[in-house]
Amino acid sequence: MRLTVLFGLLFVASGAVLLAITYFLVSRRKGNITIFNQGVGGLPMPDGGRGGMEVMPGQSPPPWAEGVARELREQAVRQHALEMHHLLVQSGISLAMMVGISIVLSWLVAGRIVRPLRTMTSTIRQISARNVHERLDAKGPSDELKDLADTVDGLLGRLQTALESHKRFVANAAHELRTPLTLEHALLEEALMDDDTDTFRTTFDRLLVISRQQARLLESLLTLASSERGVEHPEPLDLAALAEDVLLSFDAEIDRRGLTLETDIRPTGISGDPALIQRLVANLLDNAIDYNVPVGRVEIATGTDPTGRPFVSVSNSGNDIPPEQVDRLLEPFQRLARTPDDGHHGLGLSIVRAIVAAHGAELVARARPGGGLVMETYFPGRVPAPPTGIGQHPVRKVVARL
């Protein structure tokens, strides 16, 4: 109805303007007065009674024709006024008729425009989490309505992917939490049935290990949830200083595993959350150390790429990783091979990806030739690094752990 009224008002306004312009142009038209035929007004013509003469507007007629010209001029004025009156009346009648026709046409056109929108609205209202796979699938020419329908279909596709990912995450988290709870219950029942002190001690030692694993899982889940909310108060950070602090906490583990550590840490400033960035580097190193081979290699580097973007890169030797499986490793609870009681839940790299997304950075993951993984994080924009006294040397030496 609103579209019909709008179209009708536009037609009436444009039609009125058109008639006003036409009326104005016709009213300004000036014609000539032609005196012809012998004996007009009782006066003979100079050419002997045959032919005639024409008096232009603003031109004075000859003395012998003044009376005739005056009478004809008055008659022409009356005739012109009558014609203008008829023009105005007929134009008003035509405009009134076209208003009715325009209302009918406007109603049909508005219905044709609104009908696809009503169809899309009805379909969207029926879509819920149970049938989010349905699409509008609009047909027809590529116009604004089809673009809108395609945009909604794209949104529904992204929502479907997010919902499926959420369902998988909840199912995997429930599985990861249920397994240690089941084991704890079995160990407690075993301890209650056995009065031996050594059995109690062994059982409680195993329960402590399981409890630590559960605490680590819950901490990872909380970190993943907090990093997905984004960074509320970014701070200027020295990426090199954070990387060196994290390396200090991994020295003992690198020594124990006999790995070779190579560092190329150059001071570079970024803006972000220090706790999340530290967790990012720690998860990358933890993944590089745990999924390595005996007497393997770990490489870490910080600096800026040729375009000026700050980056941190961690790579490691290891088993061969199919290139098509690399993206899957970034999903929660995804590992190439599951090992019972290994203390890992497949959340490390998914937390890294969430932290990268929270900082508007870019994560590049690829399989390393010869086995292993290369993880590179590129941060947007470079900021001055705060003075920390760490990372003063542009390149650290290679430390071999044998």
C-alpha positions as YAML, in Angstrom:
chain: A
units: angstrom
residues:
- id: 1
  name: MET
  ca: [0.00, 0.00, 0.00]
- id: 2
  name: ARG
  ca: [2.79, 2.42, 0.88]
- id: 3
  name: LEU
  ca: [4.55, 1.71, -2.40]
- id: 4
  name: THR
  ca: [1.31, 2.22, -4.30]
- id: 5
  name: VAL
  ca: [0.68, 5.57, -2.62]
- id: 6
  name: LEU
  ca: [4.29, 6.59, -3.24]
- id: 7
  name: PHE
  ca: [4.17, 5.66, -6.93]
- id: 8
  name: GLY
  ca: [0.77, 7.37, -7.33]
- id: 9
  name: LEU
  ca: [1.97, 10.60, -5.72]
- id: 10
  name: LEU
  ca: [5.08, 10.60, -7.89]
- id: 11
  name: PHE
  ca: [2.95, 10.16, -11.02]
- id: 12
  name: VAL
  ca: [0.50, 12.92, -10.01]
- id: 13
  name: ALA
  ca: [3.35, 15.29, -9.21]
- id: 14
  name: SER
  ca: [5.24, 14.57, -12.44]
- id: 15
  name: GLY
  ca: [2.01, 14.74, -14.49]
- id: 16
  name: ALA
  ca: [1.05, 18.10, -12.92]
- id: 17
  name: VAL
  ca: [4.51, 19.49, -13.62]
- id: 18
  name: LEU
  ca: [4.34, 18.26, -17.22]
- id: 19
  name: LEU
  ca: [0.91, 19.87, -17.78]
- id: 20
  name: ALA
  ca: [2.07, 23.12, -16.18]
- id: 21
  name: ILE
  ca: [5.10, 23.27, -18.49]
- id: 22
  name: THR
  ca: [2.90, 22.51, -21.53]
- id: 23
  name: TYR
  ca: [0.36, 25.14, -20.50]
- id: 24
  name: PHE
  ca: [3.09, 27.72, -19.97]
- id: 25
  name: LEU
  ca: [4.67, 27.06, -23.38]
- id: 26
  name: VAL
  ca: [1.34, 27.13, -25.23]
- id: 27
  name: SER
  ca: [0.20, 30.30, -23.45]
- id: 28
  name: ARG
  ca: [3.32, 32.15, -24.65]
- id: 29
  name: ARG
  ca: [2.79, 31.19, -28.26]
- id: 30
  name: LYS
  ca: [2.11, 34.25, -30.48]
- id: 31
  name: GLY
  ca: [0.67, 33.91, -33.95]
- id: 32
  name: ASN
  ca: [0.49, 36.19, -36.97]
- id: 33
  name: ILE
  ca: [-2.57, 38.08, -38.22]
- id: 34
  name: THR
  ca: [-3.29, 37.43, -41.88]
- id: 35
  name: ILE
  ca: [-5.57, 39.75, -43.80]
- id: 36
  name: PHE
  ca: [-6.76, 38.22, -47.05]
- id: 37
  name: ASN
  ca: [-9.68, 37.93, -49.42]
- id: 38
  name: GLN
  ca: [-11.09, 41.05, -51.02]
- id: 39
  name: GLY
  ca: [-13.66, 43.03, -49.21]
- id: 40
  name: VAL
  ca: [-12.64, 42.11, -45.69]
- id: 41
  name: GLY
  ca: [-14.18, 44.71, -43.47]
- id: 42
  name: GLY
  ca: [-15.54, 46.46, -46.60]
- id: 43
  name: LEU
  ca: [-12.06, 47.55, -47.68]
- id: 44
  name: PRO
  ca: [-10.58, 46.68, -51.09]
- id: 45
  name: MET
  ca: [-7.17, 45.02, -51.17]
- id: 46
  name: PRO
  ca: [-4.27, 46.92, -52.73]
- id: 47
  name: ASP
  ca: [-3.62, 44.14, -55.22]
- id: 48
  name: GLY
  ca: [-6.98, 44.49, -56.85]
- id: 49
  name: GLY
  ca: [-9.01, 42.25, -54.56]
- id: 50
  name: ARG
  ca: [-6.93, 39.09, -54.91]
- id: 51
  name: GLY
  ca: [-4.35, 37.62, -52.46]
- id: 52
  name: GLY
  ca: [-3.70, 39.16, -49.07]
- id: 53
  name: MET
  ca: [-1.09, 40.39, -46.59]
- id: 54
  name: GLU
  ca: [0.29, 39.23, -43.23]
- id: 55
  name: VAL
  ca: [0.80, 41.42, -40.17]
- id: 56
  name: MET
  ca: [3.54, 40.16, -37.82]
- id: 57
  name: PRO
  ca: [3.22, 40.54, -34.03]
- id: 58
  name: GLY
  ca: [4.36, 44.00, -32.98]
- id: 59
  name: GLN
  ca: [4.03, 45.30, -36.52]
- id: 60
  name: SER
  ca: [1.60, 48.13, -37.21]
- id: 61
  name: PRO
  ca: [-0.85, 47.38, -40.00]
- id: 62
  name: PRO
  ca: [-1.27, 49.85, -42.90]
- id: 63
  name: PRO
  ca: [-3.76, 52.64, -42.33]
- id: 64
  name: TRP
  ca: [-6.31, 51.11, -44.64]
- id: 65
  name: ALA
  ca: [-6.33, 47.85, -42.50]
- id: 66
  name: GLU
  ca: [-6.14, 49.16, -38.93]
- id: 67
  name: GLY
  ca: [-9.77, 48.46, -38.16]
- id: 68
  name: VAL
  ca: [-9.67, 44.99, -39.62]
- id: 69
  name: ALA
  ca: [-6.43, 44.15, -37.78]
- id: 70
  name: ARG
  ca: [-7.80, 45.39, -34.46]
- id: 71
  name: GLU
  ca: [-10.93, 43.29, -34.83]
- id: 72
  name: LEU
  ca: [-8.95, 40.23, -35.83]
- id: 73
  name: ARG
  ca: [-6.50, 40.73, -32.96]
- id: 74
  name: GLU
  ca: [-9.27, 40.86, -30.39]
- id: 75
  name: GLN
  ca: [-10.87, 37.83, -31.94]
- id: 76
  name: ALA
  ca: [-7.52, 35.98, -31.81]
- id: 77
  name: VAL
  ca: [-7.09, 36.85, -28.12]
- id: 78
  name: ARG
  ca: [-10.53, 35.52, -27.30]
- id: 79
  name: GLN
  ca: [-9.91, 32.41, -29.35]
- id: 80
  name: HIS
  ca: [-6.56, 31.84, -27.64]
- id: 81
  name: ALA
  ca: [-8.09, 32.24, -24.18]
- id: 82
  name: LEU
  ca: [-10.83, 29.78, -25.10]
- id: 83
  name: GLU
  ca: [-8.29, 27.29, -26.41]
- id: 84
  name: MET
  ca: [-6.20, 27.61, -23.22]
- id: 85
  name: HIS
  ca: [-9.32, 27.03, -21.12]
- id: 86
  name: HIS
  ca: [-10.15, 23.91, -23.14]
- id: 87
  name: LEU
  ca: [-6.53, 22.76, -22.86]
- id: 88
  name: LEU
  ca: [-6.60, 23.16, -19.10]
- id: 89
  name: VAL
  ca: [-9.91, 21.33, -18.71]
- id: 90
  name: GLN
  ca: [-8.96, 18.48, -21.01]
- id: 91
  name: SER
  ca: [-5.54, 18.13, -19.38]
- id: 92
  name: GLY
  ca: [-7.16, 17.96, -15.93]
- id: 93
  name: ILE
  ca: [-9.55, 15.27, -17.14]
- id: 94
  name: SER
  ca: [-6.67, 13.31, -18.69]
- id: 95
  name: LEU
  ca: [-4.60, 13.64, -15.50]
- id: 96
  name: ALA
  ca: [-7.54, 12.41, -13.38]
- id: 97
  name: MET
  ca: [-8.00, 9.40, -15.67]
- id: 98
  name: MET
  ca: [-4.30, 8.58, -15.60]
- id: 99
  name: VAL
  ca: [-4.25, 8.84, -11.80]
- id: 100
  name: GLY
  ca: [-6.70, 5.96, -11.60]
- id: 101
  name: ILE
  ca: [-4.72, 3.96, -14.15]
- id: 102
  name: SER
  ca: [-1.44, 4.75, -12.35]
- id: 103
  name: ILE
  ca: [-2.86, 3.53, -9.02]
- id: 104
  name: VAL
  ca: [-3.78, 0.18, -10.57]
- id: 105
  name: LEU
  ca: [-0.39, -0.14, -12.28]
- id: 106
  name: SER
  ca: [1.40, 0.96, -9.10]
- id: 107
  name: TRP
  ca: [-0.43, -1.70, -7.11]
- id: 108
  name: LEU
  ca: [0.60, -4.39, -9.61]
- id: 109
  name: VAL
  ca: [4.21, -3.23, -9.77]
- id: 110
  name: ALA
  ca: [4.45, -2.88, -5.96]
- id: 111
  name: GLY
  ca: [3.05, -6.38, -5.55]
- id: 112
  name: ARG
  ca: [5.60, -7.75, -7.98]
- id: 113
  name: ILE
  ca: [8.38, -6.05, -6.02]
- id: 114
  name: VAL
  ca: [7.15, -7.04, -2.57]
- id: 115
  name: ARG
  ca: [6.18, -10.64, -3.39]
- id: 116
  name: PRO
  ca: [9.76, -12.01, -3.52]
- id: 117
  name: LEU
  ca: [10.57, -10.15, -0.29]
- id: 118
  name: ARG
  ca: [7.57, -11.71, 1.43]
- id: 119
  name: THR
  ca: [8.64, -15.13, 0.18]
- id: 120
  name: MET
  ca: [12.17, -14.62, 1.52]
- id: 121
  name: THR
  ca: [10.85, -13.31, 4.84]
- id: 122
  name: SER
  ca: [8.54, -16.29, 5.25]
- id: 123
  name: THR
  ca: [11.32, -18.74, 4.44]
- id: 124
  name: ILE
  ca: [13.80, -17.07, 6.80]
- id: 125
  name: ARG
  ca: [11.27, -17.14, 9.65]
- id: 126
  name: GLN
  ca: [10.95, -20.90, 9.25]
- id: 127
  name: ILE
  ca: [14.72, -21.48, 9.43]
- id: 128
  name: SER
  ca: [16.07, -22.47, 12.83]
- id: 129
  name: ALA
  ca: [18.97, -24.44, 14.22]
- id: 130
  name: ARG
  ca: [17.24, -27.66, 13.13]
- id: 131
  name: ASN
  ca: [16.92, -26.75, 9.45]
- id: 132
  name: VAL
  ca: [19.69, -24.19, 9.01]
- id: 133
  name: HIS
  ca: [20.77, -26.17, 5.96]
- id: 134
  name: GLU
  ca: [17.82, -24.78, 3.97]
- id: 135
  name: ARG
  ca: [18.47, -21.94, 1.51]
- id: 136
  name: LEU
  ca: [16.39, -19.32, -0.29]
- id: 137
  name: ASP
  ca: [17.89, -20.37, -3.63]
- id: 138
  name: ALA
  ca: [16.40, -17.40, -5.48]
- id: 139
  name: LYS
  ca: [15.93, -17.74, -9.24]
- id: 140
  name: GLY
  ca: [15.70, -15.08, -11.89]
- id: 141
  name: PRO
  ca: [17.90, -12.30, -13.26]
- id: 142
  name: SER
  ca: [20.86, -10.97, -11.34]
- id: 143
  name: ASP
  ca: [19.30, -7.96, -9.67]
- id: 144
  name: GLU
  ca: [19.20, -6.44, -6.19]
- id: 145
  name: LEU
  ca: [16.67, -8.97, -4.88]
- id: 146
  name: LYS
  ca: [18.73, -11.94, -6.06]
- id: 147
  name: ASP
  ca: [21.85, -10.35, -4.57]
- id: 148
  name: LEU
  ca: [19.98, -10.01, -1.26]
- id: 149
  name: ALA
  ca: [18.86, -13.64, -1.40]
- id: 150
  name: ASP
  ca: [22.39, -14.82, -2.24]
- id: 151
  name: THR
  ca: [23.77, -12.75, 0.65]
- id: 152
  name: VAL
  ca: [21.27, -14.34, 3.05]
- id: 153
  name: ASP
  ca: [22.21, -17.79, 1.71]
- id: 154
  name: GLY
  ca: [25.86, -17.00, 2.35]
- id: 155
  name: LEU
  ca: [25.02, -15.90, 5.89]
- id: 156
  name: LEU
  ca: [23.05, -19.09, 6.49]
- id: 157
  name: GLY
  ca: [26.00, -21.12, 5.19]
- id: 158
  name: ARG
  ca: [28.35, -19.43, 7.63]
- id: 159
  name: LEU
  ca: [25.88, -19.95, 10.46]
- id: 160
  name: GLN
  ca: [25.56, -23.61, 9.56]
- id: 161
  name: THR
  ca: [29.33, -24.02, 9.60]
- id: 162
  name: ALA
  ca: [29.56, -22.25, 12.96]
- id: 163
  name: LEU
  ca: [26.77, -24.35, 14.46]
- id: 164
  name: GLU
  ca: [28.30, -27.59, 13.23]
- id: 165
  name: SER
  ca: [31.68, -26.52, 14.59]
- id: 166
  name: HIS
  ca: [30.04, -25.65, 17.91]
- id: 167
  name: LYS
  ca: [28.31, -29.04, 18.07]
- id: 168
  name: ARG
  ca: [31.57, -30.85, 17.34]
- id: 169
  name: PHE
  ca: [33.35, -28.75, 19.95]
- id: 170
  name: VAL
  ca: [30.76, -29.51, 22.63]
- id: 171
  name: ALA
  ca: [30.76, -33.23, 21.78]
- id: 172
  name: ASN
  ca: [34.57, -33.42, 21.82]
- id: 173
  name: ALA
  ca: [34.79, -31.42, 25.05]
- id: 174
  name: ALA
  ca: [32.21, -33.70, 26.68]
- id: 175
  name: HIS
  ca: [34.16, -36.74, 25.53]
- id: 176
  name: GLU
  ca: [37.46, -35.35, 26.79]
- id: 177
  name: LEU
  ca: [35.92, -34.55, 30.18]
- id: 178
  name: ARG
  ca: [33.93, -37.78, 30.50]
- id: 179
  name: THR
  ca: [36.89, -40.09, 29.94]
- id: 180
  name: PRO
  ca: [38.96, -38.93, 32.94]
- id: 181
  name: LEU
  ca: [35.84, -38.79, 35.12]
- id: 182
  name: THR
  ca: [35.09, -42.41, 34.26]
- id: 183
  name: LEU
  ca: [38.68, -43.37, 35.03]
- id: 184
  name: GLU
  ca: [38.58, -41.48, 38.34]
- id: 185
  name: HIS
  ca: [35.40, -43.29, 39.32]
- id: 186
  name: ALA
  ca: [36.96, -46.67, 38.52]
- id: 187
  name: LEU
  ca: [40.12, -45.86, 40.49]
- id: 188
  name: LEU
  ca: [38.12, -44.74, 43.53]
- id: 189
  name: GLU
  ca: [36.05, -47.94, 43.44]
- id: 190
  name: GLU
  ca: [39.25, -49.98, 43.20]
- id: 191
  name: ALA
  ca: [40.76, -48.14, 46.17]
- id: 192
  name: LEU
  ca: [37.63, -48.73, 48.27]
- id: 193
  name: MET
  ca: [37.73, -52.47, 47.57]
- id: 194
  name: ASP
  ca: [41.45, -52.76, 48.44]
- id: 195
  name: ASP
  ca: [42.78, -51.85, 51.90]
- id: 196
  name: ASP
  ca: [46.44, -52.02, 50.91]
- id: 197
  name: THR
  ca: [48.33, -48.79, 51.63]
- id: 198
  name: ASP
  ca: [50.52, -49.10, 48.55]
- id: 199
  name: THR
  ca: [47.42, -49.46, 46.39]
- id: 200
  name: PHE
  ca: [46.00, -46.30, 47.94]
- id: 201
  name: ARG
  ca: [49.18, -44.39, 47.19]
- id: 202
  name: THR
  ca: [49.36, -45.63, 43.61]
- id: 203
  name: THR
  ca: [45.69, -44.85, 43.04]
- id: 204
  name: PHE
  ca: [45.96, -41.32, 44.41]
- id: 205
  name: ASP
  ca: [49.08, -40.67, 42.35]
- id: 206
  name: ARG
  ca: [47.14, -41.59, 39.24]
- id: 207
  name: LEU
  ca: [44.22, -39.45, 40.39]
- id: 208
  name: LEU
  ca: [46.57, -36.48, 40.79]
- id: 209
  name: VAL
  ca: [47.81, -36.95, 37.23]
- id: 210
  name: ILE
  ca: [44.24, -37.11, 35.94]
- id: 211
  name: SER
  ca: [43.31, -34.04, 37.97]
- id: 212
  name: ARG
  ca: [46.21, -32.07, 36.49]
- id: 213
  name: GLN
  ca: [45.13, -33.10, 33.00]
- id: 214
  name: GLN
  ca: [41.57, -31.96, 33.70]
- id: 215
  name: ALA
  ca: [42.82, -28.66, 35.09]
- id: 216
  name: ARG
  ca: [44.95, -28.19, 31.98]
- id: 217
  name: LEU
  ca: [41.95, -28.95, 29.76]
- id: 218
  name: LEU
  ca: [39.72, -26.50, 31.61]
- id: 219
  name: GLU
  ca: [42.42, -23.83, 31.47]
- id: 220
  name: SER
  ca: [42.74, -24.36, 27.74]
- id: 221
  name: LEU
  ca: [38.98, -24.10, 27.27]
- id: 222
  name: LEU
  ca: [38.87, -20.87, 29.28]
- id: 223
  name: THR
  ca: [41.77, -19.44, 27.27]
- id: 224
  name: LEU
  ca: [40.05, -20.40, 24.02]
- id: 225
  name: ALA
  ca: [36.81, -18.73, 25.14]
- id: 226
  name: SER
  ca: [38.52, -15.55, 26.34]
- id: 227
  name: SER
  ca: [40.65, -15.20, 23.20]
- id: 228
  name: GLU
  ca: [37.60, -15.50, 20.95]
- id: 229
  name: ARG
  ca: [36.08, -12.44, 22.65]
- id: 230
  name: GLY
  ca: [38.80, -10.24, 21.21]
- id: 231
  name: VAL
  ca: [41.36, -7.90, 22.75]
- id: 232
  name: GLU
  ca: [39.77, -5.19, 24.89]
- id: 233
  name: HIS
  ca: [42.86, -3.25, 25.97]
- id: 234
  name: PRO
  ca: [45.84, -3.78, 23.63]
- id: 235
  name: GLU
  ca: [49.26, -2.71, 24.86]
- id: 236
  name: PRO
  ca: [52.55, -2.03, 23.05]
- id: 237
  name: LEU
  ca: [54.68, -5.17, 23.38]
- id: 238
  name: ASP
  ca: [58.15, -6.34, 22.45]
- id: 239
  name: LEU
  ca: [57.59, -9.63, 20.66]
- id: 240
  name: ALA
  ca: [61.23, -10.63, 21.10]
- id: 241
  name: ALA
  ca: [61.10, -10.12, 24.87]
- id: 242
  name: LEU
  ca: [57.97, -12.25, 25.17]
- id: 243
  name: ALA
  ca: [59.51, -15.00, 23.05]
- id: 244
  name: GLU
  ca: [62.67, -15.06, 25.21]
- id: 245
  name: ASP
  ca: [60.62, -15.23, 28.39]
- id: 246
  name: VAL
  ca: [58.71, -18.20, 27.04]
- id: 247
  name: LEU
  ca: [61.92, -19.91, 25.92]
- id: 248
  name: LEU
  ca: [63.29, -19.79, 29.46]
- id: 249
  name: SER
  ca: [60.38, -21.88, 30.71]
- id: 250
  name: PHE
  ca: [60.99, -24.53, 28.01]
- id: 251
  name: ASP
  ca: [64.77, -24.91, 28.47]
- id: 252
  name: ALA
  ca: [64.47, -27.89, 30.83]
- id: 253
  name: GLU
  ca: [62.03, -29.73, 28.58]
- id: 254
  name: ILE
  ca: [64.21, -29.13, 25.51]
- id: 255
  name: ASP
  ca: [67.23, -30.47, 27.43]
- id: 256
  name: ARG
  ca: [65.30, -33.54, 28.58]
- id: 257
  name: ARG
  ca: [64.24, -34.42, 25.05]
- id: 258
  name: GLY
  ca: [67.66, -33.77, 23.53]
- id: 259
  name: LEU
  ca: [66.37, -31.33, 20.92]
- id: 260
  name: THR
  ca: [68.35, -28.75, 18.97]
- id: 261
  name: LEU
  ca: [67.04, -25.22, 19.41]
- id: 262
  name: GLU
  ca: [67.84, -22.53, 16.86]
- id: 263
  name: THR
  ca: [66.72, -18.96, 17.50]
- id: 264
  name: ASP
  ca: [66.69, -15.84, 15.38]
- id: 265
  name: ILE
  ca: [65.04, -13.32, 17.68]
- id: 266
  name: ARG
  ca: [65.02, -9.71, 16.57]
- id: 267
  name: PRO
  ca: [63.28, -6.96, 18.56]
- id: 268
  name: THR
  ca: [59.98, -5.88, 17.04]
- id: 269
  name: GLY
  ca: [57.00, -4.05, 18.47]
- id: 270
  name: ILE
  ca: [53.37, -5.12, 18.26]
- id: 271
  name: SER
  ca: [50.11, -4.12, 19.92]
- id: 272
  name: GLY
  ca: [48.12, -6.75, 21.80]
- id: 273
  name: ASP
  ca: [47.31, -8.56, 25.01]
- id: 274
  name: PRO
  ca: [50.56, -9.69, 26.69]
- id: 275
  name: ALA
  ca: [49.01, -12.77, 28.35]
- id: 276
  name: LEU
  ca: [47.44, -13.98, 25.10]
- id: 277
  name: ILE
  ca: [50.57, -13.33, 23.01]
- id: 278
  name: GLN
  ca: [52.66, -15.18, 25.59]
- id: 279
  name: ARG
  ca: [50.21, -18.07, 25.46]
- id: 280
  name: LEU
  ca: [50.40, -18.06, 21.66]
- id: 281
  name: VAL
  ca: [54.18, -18.42, 21.65]
- id: 282
  name: ALA
  ca: [54.04, -21.00, 24.44]
- id: 283
  name: ASN
  ca: [51.51, -23.13, 22.57]
- id: 284
  name: LEU
  ca: [53.57, -22.99, 19.39]
- id: 285
  name: LEU
  ca: [56.68, -24.10, 21.25]
- id: 286
  name: ASP
  ca: [54.80, -26.75, 23.22]
- id: 287
  name: ASN
  ca: [53.42, -28.19, 19.99]
- id: 288
  name: ALA
  ca: [56.85, -28.08, 18.31]
- id: 289
  name: ILE
  ca: [58.48, -29.90, 21.26]
- id: 290
  name: ASP
  ca: [55.82, -32.52, 21.98]
- id: 291
  name: TYR
  ca: [55.24, -33.57, 18.36]
- id: 292
  name: ASN
  ca: [58.91, -33.83, 17.48]
- id: 293
  name: VAL
  ca: [61.21, -36.78, 16.83]
- id: 294
  name: PRO
  ca: [64.11, -37.93, 18.99]
- id: 295
  name: VAL
  ca: [67.14, -35.64, 18.57]
- id: 296
  name: GLY
  ca: [64.92, -33.36, 16.52]
- id: 297
  name: ARG
  ca: [65.04, -29.65, 15.80]
- id: 298
  name: VAL
  ca: [63.03, -26.60, 16.90]
- id: 299
  name: GLU
  ca: [63.40, -23.19, 15.29]
- id: 300
  name: ILE
  ca: [61.91, -19.91, 16.51]
- id: 301
  name: ALA
  ca: [62.28, -16.48, 14.95]
- id: 302
  name: THR
  ca: [60.83, -13.00, 15.45]
- id: 303
  name: GLY
  ca: [61.25, -9.87, 13.34]
- id: 304
  name: THR
  ca: [59.61, -8.11, 10.42]
- id: 305
  name: ASP
  ca: [58.96, -9.42, 6.93]
- id: 306
  name: PRO
  ca: [59.87, -7.44, 3.75]
- id: 307
  name: THR
  ca: [56.52, -5.62, 3.91]
- id: 308
  name: GLY
  ca: [57.18, -4.43, 7.47]
- id: 309
  name: ARG
  ca: [54.77, -6.77, 9.28]
- id: 310
  name: PRO
  ca: [55.96, -8.12, 12.65]
- id: 311
  name: PHE
  ca: [56.00, -11.89, 12.82]
- id: 312
  name: VAL
  ca: [56.83, -14.86, 15.03]
- id: 313
  name: SER
  ca: [57.70, -18.17, 13.42]
- id: 314
  name: VAL
  ca: [58.08, -21.59, 15.05]
- id: 315
  name: SER
  ca: [58.99, -24.71, 13.08]
- id: 316
  name: ASN
  ca: [59.96, -28.20, 14.10]
- id: 317
  name: SER
  ca: [61.06, -31.49, 12.70]
- id: 318
  name: GLY
  ca: [58.73, -34.44, 13.11]
- id: 319
  name: ASN
  ca: [56.68, -37.00, 11.32]
- id: 320
  name: ASP
  ca: [55.38, -36.36, 7.83]
- id: 321
  name: ILE
  ca: [52.13, -34.37, 7.83]
- id: 322
  name: PRO
  ca: [49.89, -34.56, 4.75]
- id: 323
  name: PRO
  ca: [49.40, -30.98, 3.49]
- id: 324
  name: GLU
  ca: [45.63, -31.48, 3.31]
- id: 325
  name: GLN
  ca: [45.60, -32.31, 7.05]
- id: 326
  name: VAL
  ca: [47.28, -29.10, 8.22]
- id: 327
  name: ASP
  ca: [44.09, -27.03, 8.41]
- id: 328
  name: ARG
  ca: [42.34, -29.78, 10.36]
- id: 329
  name: LEU
  ca: [45.00, -29.55, 13.07]
- id: 330
  name: LEU
  ca: [43.86, -25.98, 13.79]
- id: 331
  name: GLU
  ca: [40.40, -27.22, 14.84]
- id: 332
  name: PRO
  ca: [39.67, -27.99, 18.52]
- id: 333
  name: PHE
  ca: [40.37, -31.56, 19.70]
- id: 334
  name: GLN
  ca: [42.00, -32.53, 16.40]
- id: 335
  name: ARG
  ca: [45.22, -34.55, 16.32]
- id: 336
  name: LEU
  ca: [46.83, -36.71, 13.68]
- id: 337
  name: ALA
  ca: [47.13, -39.60, 16.11]
- id: 338
  name: ARG
  ca: [45.57, -40.02, 19.53]
- id: 339
  name: THR
  ca: [47.72, -41.47, 22.29]
- id: 340
  name: PRO
  ca: [46.05, -42.44, 25.55]
- id: 341
  name: ASP
  ca: [47.19, -40.50, 28.63]
- id: 342
  name: ASP
  ca: [49.50, -38.24, 26.64]
- id: 343
  name: GLY
  ca: [48.13, -35.19, 28.43]
- id: 344
  name: HIS
  ca: [47.15, -33.45, 25.19]
- id: 345
  name: HIS
  ca: [43.65, -32.65, 24.07]
- id: 346
  name: GLY
  ca: [44.23, -31.09, 20.66]
- id: 347
  name: LEU
  ca: [43.47, -27.55, 21.81]
- id: 348
  name: GLY
  ca: [46.90, -25.91, 21.50]
- id: 349
  name: LEU
  ca: [46.76, -24.86, 17.85]
- id: 350
  name: SER
  ca: [43.08, -23.98, 18.00]
- id: 351
  name: ILE
  ca: [43.92, -21.56, 20.83]
- id: 352
  name: VAL
  ca: [46.69, -20.14, 18.67]
- id: 353
  name: ARG
  ca: [44.24, -19.56, 15.83]
- id: 354
  name: ALA
  ca: [41.74, -17.89, 18.16]
- id: 355
  name: ILE
  ca: [44.42, -15.57, 19.59]
- id: 356
  name: VAL
  ca: [45.58, -14.69, 16.08]
- id: 357
  name: ALA
  ca: [42.00, -13.86, 15.05]
- id: 358
  name: ALA
  ca: [41.50, -11.75, 18.19]
- id: 359
  name: HIS
  ca: [44.52, -9.62, 17.25]
- id: 360
  name: GLY
  ca: [43.54, -9.27, 13.60]
- id: 361
  name: ALA
  ca: [46.70, -11.14, 12.63]
- id: 362
  name: GLU
  ca: [47.33, -13.77, 9.97]
- id: 363
  name: LEU
  ca: [48.27, -17.38, 10.68]
- id: 364
  name: VAL
  ca: [50.13, -19.38, 8.05]
- id: 365
  name: ALA
  ca: [50.53, -23.12, 8.72]
- id: 366
  name: ARG
  ca: [52.23, -25.50, 6.34]
- id: 367
  name: ALA
  ca: [53.83, -28.91, 6.38]
- id: 368
  name: ARG
  ca: [57.62, -28.82, 6.62]
- id: 369
  name: PRO
  ca: [59.56, -30.66, 3.91]
- id: 370
  name: GLY
  ca: [61.01, -33.79, 5.48]
- id: 371
  name: GLY
  ca: [58.44, -33.85, 8.29]
- id: 372
  name: GLY
  ca: [57.17, -31.45, 10.90]
- id: 373
  name: LEU
  ca: [55.25, -28.22, 10.83]
- id: 374
  name: VAL
  ca: [55.92, -24.53, 10.19]
- id: 375
  name: MET
  ca: [53.69, -22.01, 12.00]
- id: 376
  name: GLU
  ca: [54.02, -18.31, 11.11]
- id: 377
  name: THR
  ca: [51.99, -15.48, 12.67]
- id: 378
  name: TYR
  ca: [51.99, -12.04, 11.01]
- id: 379
  name: PHE
  ca: [50.70, -9.11, 13.07]
- id: 380
  name: PRO
  ca: [49.11, -6.00, 11.52]
- id: 381
  name: GLY
  ca: [51.18, -2.82, 11.73]
- id: 382
  name: ARG
  ca: [54.38, -2.22, 13.59]
- id: 383
  name: VAL
  ca: [54.53, -0.18, 16.80]
- id: 384
  name: PRO
  ca: [57.59, 1.00, 18.74]
- id: 385
  name: ALA
  ca: [58.75, -1.74, 21.08]
- id: 386
  name: PRO
  ca: [58.85, -0.72, 24.77]
- id: 387
  name: PRO
  ca: [62.32, -0.78, 26.38]
- id: 388
  name: THR
  ca: [62.61, -4.09, 28.18]
- id: 389
  name: GLY
  ca: [66.31, -4.81, 28.23]
- id: 390
  name: ILE
  ca: [65.59, -8.17, 26.61]
- id: 391
  name: GLY
  ca: [66.39, -9.11, 23.08]
- id: 392
  name: GLN
  ca: [69.19, -6.55, 22.73]
- id: 393
  name: HIS
  ca: [71.12, -8.81, 20.35]
- id: 394
  name: PRO
  ca: [69.56, -9.00, 16.91]
- id: 395
  name: VAL
  ca: [70.39, -12.69, 16.49]
- id: 396
  name: ARG
  ca: [70.75, -15.21, 19.27]
- id: 397
  name: LYS
  ca: [73.19, -18.04, 18.91]
- id: 398
  name: VAL
  ca: [72.22, -21.58, 18.03]
- id: 399
  name: VAL
  ca: [71.92, -23.76, 21.12]
- id: 400
  name: ALA
  ca: [72.38, -27.47, 20.58]
- id: 401
  name: ARG
  ca: [70.76, -29.79, 23.09]
- id: 402
  name: LEU
  ca: [72.56, -33.11, 22.86]
...
